[in-house]
């Protein structure tokens, strides 16, 4: 699946969710950015819990990993919705996606990081576990 198709699917899901839960959608830039900020905050919270830098609230390692992946998906979905709203050429963004992949491979302390834009899988980390990499700092 390419990024444009994924963006269209996210838009359809977002519209369905808003209708089902009686949420008024808006194209207001401030609201779009506030929602993105909210999701980034939730991603940060999930990451800190997963690394042991915040309370885990009794969640297992698997649950913490799943929480992190879910929040990362939410951030990606928000970015795709913003791109959809402002008609940003998602095909042109693919060259940036390739640079992210190439740059991530060269991060110190990481064996390999790969971003995937596929059904459900948004991020994988091969080699060292995120927790192990965090403890090495």
Buried (B, 14 or more C-beta within 10 A) or exposed (E): EEBBEBBBBBBEEBEEEEEEEEEEEEEEEEEBEEBBEEBBEBBEBBBBBBBEEEEBEEBEEEBBBBBBBBBBBBBBBBBBBBBBBEEBEBEEBBEEEEEEBEEBEEEEEBEEBEBEBEEEEBBEBEEBEBBEBBEEE
